[in-house]
């Protein structure tokens, strides 16, 4: 008679635990980017430089205005590349859809919280002199416009899938070598897709901006993302080293091999890949 498997089997499975940890970090990082993304700032102010004033695509007075979401967003694509390397496109797709669903749930909860009538005696009027109406402040911070919500969610899903497929294409060209090329290359592509999609939807479709104005804003933001993607290349090797240490070389190599073969196997068997 076979003895029952121990209840903590899943906790002993390094594959499963790594997937859970990467997925949890991806969700937390993306959700933080969405929540803090309501704040915008000038990159020039951060580095102590005068505001740029240039013309791009016929749009004058352009400068480097960014969303605070850029603080955490580059890590989303870094984690995505690690997931792609060890779990394949299917793993990226699964985590992307789950993350998008949970971000949507978070926005729904925030909307419900906004609708709750505020306490008028204690909470509504803050003791902080600069905040005259806590309800108005709460709505301003957490009540992001529908254009931003729809644009950011669509951009997240599309850019994640673009990152996964571009990463796979680079890996088939280079094999296991040149990690920096497939990771940085796929990030540069997906960051461009992300910048364009979120701006086009949020400001061209919903706010009536001209295509040139929306695209110019996206491209100025992409300049920052481009530089960050290049600068974060060492983190790619740090992430892979930590994963290899946790999994062990033999298991890590086996997982990378399976991740590359999974999509080909799906195609050969006629199984849907999307």
VOBA-1610 file (N, C-alpha, C; in pm, whole numbers, padded with zeros to 5 digits, always signed):
BEGIN
Unk+00085-00119+00000Unk+00000+00000+00000Unk+00089+00125+00000Unk+00060+00216-00093Unk+00142+00337-00104Unk+00106+00436+00005Unk+00206+00486+00074Unk+00181+00583+00179Unk+00145+00718+00118Unk+00058+00794+00182Unk+00019+00924+00127Unk+00136+01021+00122Unk+00133+01106+00021Unk+00240+01205+00006Unk+00233+01306+00119Unk+00345+01354+00165Unk+00342+01454+00272Unk+00268+01579+00227Unk+00201+01641+00324Unk+00118+01757+00290Unk+00200+01876+00242Unk+00324+01884+00280Unk+00404+01999+00241Unk+00486+01972+00116Unk+00441+01879+00031Unk+00516+01845-00090Unk+00539+01968-00176Unk+00437+02052-00191Unk+00449+02170-00276Unk+00557+02264-00224Unk+00576+02267-00092Unk+00678+02355-00034Unk+00818+02300-00055Unk+00828+02172-00087Unk+00958+02111-00113Unk+00995+02113-00261Unk+00899+02155-00344Unk+00921+02159-00489Unk+00982+02295-00525Unk+01108+02295-00558Unk+01177+02421-00585Unk+01123+02489-00710Unk+01080+02411-00808Unk+01020+02470-00927Unk+00897+02551-00890Unk+00809+02489-00813Unk+00683+02554-00776Unk+00707+02675-00687Unk+00799+02662-00591Unk+00825+02772-00499Unk+00889+02891-00572Unk+00976+02864-00667Unk+01036+02973-00743Unk+00930+03042-00829Unk+00843+02965-00891Unk+00737+03023-00972Unk+00644+03110-00887Unk+00612+03062-00768Unk+00529+03139-00676Unk+00598+03269-00636Unk+00726+03262-00602Unk+00799+03381-00559Unk+00810+03484-00671Unk+00842+03438-00792Unk+00851+03529-00905Unk+00715+03592-00937Unk+00610+03510-00930Unk+00476+03561-00957Unk+00432+03663-00853Unk+00463+03636-00726Unk+00426+03729-00619Unk+00499+03861-00635Unk+00627+03855-00669Unk+00704+03978-00688Unk+00653+04055-00809Unk+00621+03983-00917Unk+00569+04048-01037Unk+00438+04121-01006Unk+00349+04055-00933Unk+00222+04117-00897Unk+00243+04240-00810Unk+00325+04227-00705Unk+00348+04340-00615Unk+00412+04457-00689Unk+00509+04428-00774Unk+00580+04533-00847Unk+00487+04604-00944Unk+00407+04528-01019Unk+00315+04589-01115Unk+00206+04668-01045Unk+00154+04616-00934Unk+00049+04688-00861Unk+00103+04818-00803Unk+00225+04815-00749Unk+00286+04937-00698Unk+00303+05040-00810Unk+00345+04994-00927Unk+00363+05085-01040Unk+00231+05150-01078Unk+00122+05073-01073Unk-00009+05128-01105Unk-00053+05230-01002Unk-00030+05203-00875Unk-00077+05292-00769Unk+00002+05423-00764Unk+00133+05416-00782Unk+00213+05538-00774Unk+00219+05609-00909Unk+00167+05544-01012Unk+00175+05602-01147Unk+00095+05729-01164Unk+00007+05760-01069Unk-00074+05882-01077Unk+00013+06007-01061Unk+00131+05992-01000Unk+00220+06106-00981Unk+00313+06120-01101Unk+00329+06243-01149Unk+00421+06269-01259Unk+00529+06367-01212Unk+00643+06361-01276Unk+00754+06447-01238Unk+00841+06475-01361Unk+00923+06576-01350Unk+01020+06608-01455Unk+01152+06540-01423Unk+01202+06464-01516Unk+01331+06399-01497Unk+01442+06502-01477Unk+01427+06615-01543Unk+01528+06719-01531Unk+01540+06768-01386Unk+01427+06773-01314Unk+01431+06818-01175Unk+01508+06720-01087Unk+01502+06593-01121Unk+01570+06491-01042Unk+01722+06507-01052Unk+01768+06538-01171Unk+01913+06548-01192Unk+01962+06692-01180Unk+01871+06785-01149Unk+01910+06924-01129Unk+01944+06998-01256Unk+01879+06960-01365Unk+01904+07025-01494Unk+01784+07111-01533Unk+01804+07211-01615Unk+01690+07291-01663Unk+01598+07207-01750Unk+01470+07241-01751Unk+01374+07164-01830Unk+01408+07173-01979Unk+01404+07061-02043Unk+01427+07058-02188Unk+01311+07127-02259Unk+01339+07178-02375Unk+01235+07244-02454Unk+01267+07219-02601Unk+01209+07112-02656Unk+01241+07074-02792Unk+01113+07036-02866Unk+01124+07022-02996Unk+01010+06985-03080Unk+01031+06843-03130Unk+00926+06763-03116Unk+00930+06623-03159Unk+00801+06591-03232Unk+00813+06538-03353Unk+00698+06505-03437Unk+00608+06626-03459Unk+00672+06743-03466Unk+00597+06865-03488Unk+00533+06923-03365Unk+00553+06860-03248Unk+00495+06907-03122Unk+00600+06985-03044Unk+00578+07115-03022Unk+00678+07197-02954Unk+00673+07181-02803Unk+00775+07235-02736Unk+00783+07243-02590Unk+00774+07106-02522Unk+00844+07011-02578Unk+00849+06878-02517Unk+00959+06874-02411Unk+00934+06798-02305Unk+01035+06776-02202Unk+01017+06635-02148Unk+01100+06597-02053Unk+01097+06459-02005Unk+01008+06449-01881Unk+00877+06440-01907Unk+00778+06424-01801Unk+00746+06276-01788Unk+00765+06222-01668Unk+00749+06078-01647Unk+00650+06049-01536Unk+00596+05930-01539Unk+00511+05881-01430Unk+00601+05817-01323Unk+00561+05830-01198Unk+00639+05768-01090Unk+00642+05617-01102Unk+00556+05561-01184Unk+00557+05416-01205Unk+00686+05364-01265Unk+00766+05455-01323Unk+00894+05411-01382Unk+00992+05365-01275Unk+00962+05392-01147Unk+01052+05347-01040Unk+01053+05195-01030Unk+00939+05131-01051Unk+00931+04986-01035Unk+00908+04912-01166Unk+00861+04984-01269Unk+00822+04913-01392Unk+00935+04836-01459Unk+01061+04887-01461Unk+01168+04808-01525Unk+01186+04669-01464Unk+01158+04655-01334Unk+01174+04524-01270Unk+01069+04425-01319Unk+00955+04475-01365Unk+00852+04386-01420Unk+00909+04306-01537Unk+00979+04374-01626Unk+01033+04307-01744Unk+01153+04220-01709Unk+01228+04258-01607Unk+01339+04174-01562Unk+01286+04041-01509Unk+01184+04046-01425Unk+01124+03924-01372Unk+01061+03842-01484Unk+00997+03910-01579Unk+00935+03841-01692Unk+01038+03761-01770Unk+01155+03818-01790Unk+01259+03746-01864Unk+01308+03623-01788Unk+01317+03632-01656Unk+01358+03516-01577Unk+01252+03407-01586Unk+01124+03447-01575Unk+01015+03349-01588Unk+01020+03285-01726Unk+01042+03365-01829Unk+01047+03312-01965Unk+01160+03213-01981Unk+01273+03240-01918Unk+01391+03154-01933Unk+01367+03016-01871Unk+01294+03011-01760Unk+01279+02884-01688Unk+01140+02820-01698Unk+01039+02898-01740Unk+00903+02843-01748Unk+00837+02865-01884Unk+00905+02936-01972Unk+00856+02952-02107Unk+00746+03056-02121Unk+00697+03071-02245Unk+00594+03170-02276Unk+00465+03141-02200Unk+00434+03014-02181Unk+00313+02979-02106Unk+00317+03035-01964Unk+00434+03025-01900Unk+00447+03077-01765Unk+00428+03228-01761Unk+00487+03298-01859Unk+00471+03444-01866Unk+00326+03480-01891Unk+00261+03410-01982Unk+00121+03440-02015Unk+00032+03420-01893Unk+00054+03312-01821Unk-00028+03283-01703Unk-00012+03393-01599Unk+00112+03429-01566Unk+00135+03531-01464Unk+00084+03667-01510Unk+00096+03697-01639Unk+00047+03824-01691Unk-00104+03837-01674Unk-00177+03732-01711Unk-00323+03738-01701Unk-00369+03741-01555Unk-00303+03665-01469Unk-00338+03668-01326Unk-00311+03806-01268Unk-00195+03863-01301Unk-00160+03996-01251Unk-00259+04101-01300Unk-00295+04095-01428Unk-00391+04192-01483Unk-00526+04179-01413Unk-00569+04054-01386Unk-00697+04033-01318Unk-00694+04089-01176Unk-00584+04067-01105Unk-00574+04115-00967Unk-00558+04267-00960Unk-00491+04327-01057Unk-00485+04473-01062Unk-00623+04530-01087Unk-00700+04467-01175Unk-00838+04510-01199Unk-00920+04499-01071Unk-00901+04391-00999Unk-00970+04374-00870Unk-00930+04484-00772Unk-00802+04519-00769Unk-00755+04624-00679Unk-00821+04758-00712Unk-00832+04790-00841Unk-00897+04914-00880Unk-01046+04913-00844Unk-01110+04796-00854Unk-01250+04785-00814Unk-01267+04811-00665Unk-01178+04754-00584Unk-01184+04777-00440Unk-01160+04923-00408Unk-01064+04985-00476Unk-01038+05128-00454Unk-01160+05212-00491Unk-01227+05176-00600Unk-01347+05249-00641Unk-01457+05236-00535Unk-01473+05117-00480Unk-01572+05096-00374Unk-01535+05176-00250Unk-01405+05181-00217Unk-01361+05257-00101Unk-01390+05406-00119Unk-01375+05454-00242Unk-01404+05595-00270Unk-01551+05627-00248Unk-01638+05530-00281Unk-01782+05554-00269Unk-01831+05555-00124Unk-01754+05500-00032Unk-01796+05499+00108Unk-01806+05642+00161Unk-01914+05675+00232Unk-01926+05811+00287Unk-01820+05834+00395Unk-01745+05943+00385Unk-01637+05968+00481Unk-01689+06015+00616Unk-01616+05985+00718Unk-01648+06037+00851Unk-01624+06188+00852Unk-01727+06264+00886Unk-01718+06408+00876Unk-01656+06477+00995Unk-01642+06406+01107Unk-01592+06470+01229Unk-01442+06453+01250Unk-01391+06333+01219Unk-01252+06305+01253Unk-01165+06292+01130Unk-01210+06212+01032Unk-01122+06179+00919Unk-01126+06284+00809Unk-01244+06340+00781Unk-01259+06428+00665Unk-01168+06549+00672Unk-01157+06610+00790Unk-01073+06728+00805Unk-00946+06688+00880Unk-00840+06673+00804Unk-00714+06625+00860Unk-00651+06730+00949Unk-00572+06682+01045Unk-00495+06773+01130Unk-00377+06834+01055Unk-00346+06778+00939Unk-00239+06832+00857Unk-00288+06960+00789Unk-00229+07074+00817Unk-00280+07201+00764Unk-00288+07206+00612Unk-00198+07138+00544Unk-00196+07146+00398Unk-00304+07062+00331Unk-00369+06974+00407Unk-00475+06888+00352Unk-00608+06934+00410Unk-00688+07001+00328Unk-00814+07058+00377Unk-00928+06958+00370Unk-00920+06865+00277Unk-01030+06770+00256Unk-00970+06633+00227Unk-00975+06543+00324Unk-00915+06410+00308Unk-00985+06327+00201Unk-01118+06344+00188Unk-01191+06270+00086Unk-01145+06312-00053Unk-01129+06441-00074Unk-01082+06490-00203Unk-00941+06439-00232Unk-00856+06438-00129Unk-00720+06388-00146Unk-00721+06240-00178Unk-00806+06164-00108Unk-00816+06020-00130Unk-00860+05991-00273Unk-00960+06065-00320Unk-01009+06046-00457Unk-00903+06084-00559Unk-00830+06194-00533Unk-00729+06240-00626Unk-00615+06139-00642Unk-00579+06073-00532Unk-00467+05978-00536Unk-00511+05842-00590Unk-00620+05788-00536Unk-00660+05652-00572Unk-00764+05645-00682Unk-00830+05756-00711Unk-00934+05754-00815Unk-00880+05790-00951Unk-00785+05715-00999Unk-00727+05743-01130Unk-00836+05735-01236Unk-00822+05820-01340Unk-00920+05822-01446Unk-00928+05689-01520Unk-01045+05663-01578Unk-01063+05539-01652Unk-00966+05529-01769Unk-00929+05644-01826Unk-00835+05639-01938Unk-00699+05582-01895Unk-00655+05617-01775Unk-00527+05566-01726Unk-00539+05417-01692Unk-00648+05378-01628Unk-00667+05239-01588Unk-00670+05147-01709Unk-00756+05181-01806Unk-00769+05099-01926Unk-00638+05097-02004Unk-00577+05214-02020Unk-00453+05222-02096Unk-00341+05143-02032Unk-00327+05154-01900Unk-00217+05085-01833Unk-00236+04934-01832Unk-00360+04888-01815Unk-00384+04744-01815Unk-00361+04684-01954Unk-00411+04752-02057Unk-00389+04703-02193Unk-00240+04702-02226Unk-00171+04809-02187Unk-00028+04817-02214Unk+00048+04708-02141Unk+00007+04678-02018Unk+00074+04574-01940Unk+00064+04438-02009Unk-00057+04402-02050Unk-00077+04270-02113Unk-00003+04263-02246Unk-00020+04363-02331Unk+00041+04360-02464Unk+00193+04362-02454Unk+00248+04448-02369Unk+00394+04459-02358Unk+00454+04333-02297Unk+00384+04269-02203Unk+00435+04146-02144Unk+00443+04035-02248Unk+00340+04022-02329Unk+00343+03920-02433Unk+00447+03952-02539Unk+00463+04081-02570Unk+00567+04120-02665Unk+00704+04088-02609Unk+00722+04112-02480Unk+00850+04082-02416Unk+00880+03932-02422Unk+00778+03851-02392Unk+00798+03706-02389Unk+00835+03652-02527Unk+00765+03698-02630Unk+00790+03647-02764Unk+00923+03698-02820Unk+00955+03824-02792Unk+01083+03878-02837Unk+01199+03809-02768Unk+01183+03783-02638Unk+01285+03712-02562Unk+01308+03573-02623Unk+01199+03503-02655Unk+01211+03369-02714Unk+01281+03375-02849Unk+01250+03477-02928Unk+01313+03490-03059Unk+01463+03509-03045Unk+01505+03599-02954Unk+01647+03621-02931Unk+01715+03494-02880Unk+01646+03421-02794Unk+01709+03302-02736Unk+01729+03193-02840Unk+01638+03183-02934Unk+01655+03084-03040Unk+01772+03121-03131Unk+01801+03249-03142Unk+01914+03293-03223Unk+02048+03271-03152Unk+02048+03296-03020Unk+02175+03296-02946Unk+02198+03172-02862Unk+02094+03089-02840Unk+02108+02975-02750Unk+02115+03021-02606Unk+02188+02948-02524Unk+02197+02982-02381Unk+02293+03097-02353Unk+02377+03131-02450Unk+02471+03239-02430Unk+02407+03376-02450Unk+02484+03480-02423Unk+02443+03618-02443Unk+02310+03650-02374Unk+02305+03623-02246Unk+02185+03653-02168Unk+02150+03801-02180Unk+02252+03887-02180Unk+02227+04031-02184Unk+02153+04069-02311Unk+02181+04002-02423Unk+02121+04040-02550Unk+01972+04008-02552Unk+01937+03885-02511Unk+01796+03849-02517Unk+01714+03922-02412Unk+01772+03945-02295Unk+01696+04011-02190Unk+01684+04161-02216Unk+01798+04227-02241Unk+01794+04371-02268Unk+01723+04400-02399Unk+01746+04319-02500Unk+01681+04340-02630Unk+01531+04328-02620Unk+01481+04226-02551Unk+01337+04209-02536Unk+01277+04319-02450Unk+01352+04366-02350Unk+01303+04475-02265Unk+01291+04605-02344Unk+01389+04633-02429Unk+01382+04755-02510Unk+01261+04753-02602Unk+01230+04638-02659Unk+01112+04627-02746Unk+00984+04642-02665Unk+00974+04569-02554Unk+00850+04570-02476Unk+00826+04704-02408Unk+00933+04773-02367Unk+00917+04905-02306Unk+00864+05005-02409Unk+00907+04993-02533Unk+00854+05080-02638Unk+00707+05052-02662Unk+00672+04923-02668Unk+00531+04885-02686Unk+00448+04938-02570Unk+00498+04921-02447Unk+00426+04967-02329Unk+00403+05118-02333Unk+00507+05194-02366Unk+00497+05340-02369Unk+00395+05386-02473Unk+00399+05325-02591Unk+00308+05366-02698Unk+00163+05328-02667Unk+00141+05206-02622Unk+00004+05159-02599Unk-00065+05239-02489Unk+00003+05258-02375Unk-00062+05328-02264Unk-00092+05473-02302Unk-00002+05537-02375Unk-00024+05677-02412Unk-00130+05690-02520Unk-00127+05603-02619Unk-00229+05609-02724Unk-00369+05588-02668Unk-00384+05488-02582Unk-00517+05461-02528Unk-00561+05570-02430Unk-00472+05606-02337Unk-00510+05699-02231Unk-00533+05841-02282Unk-00454+05883-02381Unk-00461+06024-02420Unk-00509+06048-02563Unk-00480+05955-02653Unk-00529+05971-02790Unk-00676+05929-02798Unk-00706+05807-02753Unk-00844+05758-02765Unk-00939+05823-02664Unk-00892+05838-02537Unk-00981+05887-02432Unk-00980+06039-02415Unk-00867+06103-02442Unk-00857+06247-02417Unk-00858+06332-02543Unk-00856+06267-02657Unk-00864+06342-02782Unk-00736+06410-02826Unk-00622+06369-02771Unk-00494+06423-02817Unk-00471+06382-02962Unk-00390+06459-03031Unk-00353+06419-03166Unk-00256+06301-03159Unk-00253+06216-03262Unk-00157+06104-03261Unk-00013+06151-03244Unk+00022+06265-03304Unk+00159+06315-03292Unk+00191+06354-03149Unk+00097+06421-03082Unk+00122+06465-02944Unk+00135+06346-02850Unk+00047+06247-02866Unk+00053+06128-02780Unk+00181+06050-02805Unk+00220+06036-02932Unk+00341+05961-02965Unk+00466+06033-02916Unk+00466+06166-02927Unk+00582+06243-02879Unk+00600+06224-02729Unk+00490+06225-02654Unk+00499+06205-02510Unk+00551+06064-02479Unk+00503+05964-02555Unk+00548+05826-02533Unk+00696+05811-02561Unk+00745+05875-02666Unk+00885+05860-02703Unk+00979+05929-02604Unk+00937+06042-02547Unk+01021+06106-02446Unk+01031+06019-02322Unk+00919+05955-02283Unk+00923+05863-02169Unk+01010+05742-02200Unk+01005+05697-02326Unk+01083+05579-02365Unk+01233+05605-02357Unk+01275+05730-02379Unk+01418+05761-02369Unk+01472+05723-02232Unk+01396+05757-02127Unk+01436+05720-01991Unk+01437+05568-01975Unk+01331+05503-02022Unk+01321+05358-02007Unk+01434+05287-02082Unk+01473+05342-02196Unk+01583+05286-02274Unk+01712+05287-02192Unk+01741+05401-02133Unk+01864+05414-02053Unk+01861+05322-01931Unk+01746+05312-01865Unk+01735+05225-01748Unk+01752+05079-01788Unk+01696+05040-01902Unk+01710+04901-01948Unk+01857+04865-01971Unk+01932+04959-02028Unk+02075+04935-02051Unk+02150+04930-01918Unk+02117+05024-01828Unk+02189+05032-01700Unk+02161+04914-01610Unk+02044+04852-01625Unk+02007+04740-01537Unk+02056+04606-01588Unk+02135+04605-01694Unk+02187+04479-01749Unk+02257+04392-01645Unk+02339+04449-01556Unk+02403+04363-01453Unk+02302+04290-01365Unk+02184+04349-01343Unk+02083+04284-01260Unk+02034+04154-01323Unk+02041+04147-01455Unk+02001+04025-01524Unk+02087+03908-01479Unk+02218+03932-01472Unk+02310+03826-01433Unk+02298+03794-01284Unk+02271+03896-01204Unk+02248+03871-01062Unk+02125+03783-01042Unk+02016+03815-01113Unk+01894+03736-01101Unk+01914+03592-01144Unk+01982+03571-01255Unk+02007+03434-01302Unk+02099+03359-01207Unk+02196+03428-01150Unk+02287+03362-01056Unk+02212+03315-00932Unk+02122+03397-00882Unk+02043+03360-00764Unk+01951+03241-00795Unk+01891+03243-00913Unk+01803+03131-00951Unk+01883+03002-00965Unk+01998+03011-01030Unk+02083+02893-01048Unk+02128+02838-00913Unk+02159+02926-00821Unk+02203+02882-00688Unk+02089+02812-00614Unk+01968+02866-00629Unk+01853+02808-00559Unk+01813+02673-00619Unk+01809+02666-00752Unk+01764+02543-00818Unk+01872+02437-00827Unk+01995+02480-00838Unk+02102+02387-00869Unk+02122+02382-01019Unk+02243+02363-01064Unk+02274+02372-01207Unk+02195+02270-01288Unk+02186+02146-01240Unk+02121+02039-01317Unk+01973+02069-01338Unk+01902+02106-01230Unk+01760+02136-01242Unk+01737+02260-01327Unk+01819+02364-01308Unk+01804+02487-01384Unk+01822+02462-01533Unk+01922+02383-01568Unk+01946+02351-01709Unk+01829+02273-01768Unk+01776+02178-01691Unk+01661+02101-01737Unk+01539+02189-01760Unk+01515+02284-01670Unk+01400+02374-01683Unk+01415+02466-01804Unk+01535+02516-01828Unk+01556+02601-01945Unk+01533+02523-02073Unk+01576+02398-02075Unk+01557+02315-02193Unk+01409+02288-02217Unk+01335+02258-02112Unk+01191+02234-02123Unk+01116+02360-02165Unk+01160+02476-02114Unk+01095+02602-02148Unk+01107+02631-02297Unk+01221+02599-02356Unk+01241+02622-02498Unk+01163+02524-02583Unk+01146+02402-02534Unk+01079+02298-02611Unk+00928+02302-02597Unk+00876+02369-02494Unk+00733+02362-02465Unk+00650+02418-02578Unk+00686+02533-02633Unk+00607+02594-02738Unk+00613+02512-02866Unk+00731+02456-02897Unk+00741+02370-03014Unk+00655+02246-02998Unk+00656+02193-02874Unk+00574+02075-02849Unk+00427+02104-02864Unk+00382+02222-02820Unk+00243+02260-02835Unk+00205+02267-02981Unk+00295+02328-03061Unk+00264+02342-03203Unk+00257+02209-03273Unk+00349+02116-03234Unk+00353+01985-03297Unk+00230+01902-03263Unk+00179+01919-03142Unk+00066+01838-03099Unk-00068+01899-03137Unk-00065+02021-03194Unk-00190+02086-03228Unk-00256+02155-03112Unk-00191+02158-02997Unk-00250+02224-02881Unk-00247+02374-02900Unk-00351+02443-02852Unk-00351+02588-02866Unk-00237+02652-02790Unk-00173+02752-02848Unk-00063+02821-02783Unk-00104+02957-02735Unk-00226+02998-02764Unk-00273+03127-02716Unk-00410+03110-02652
//
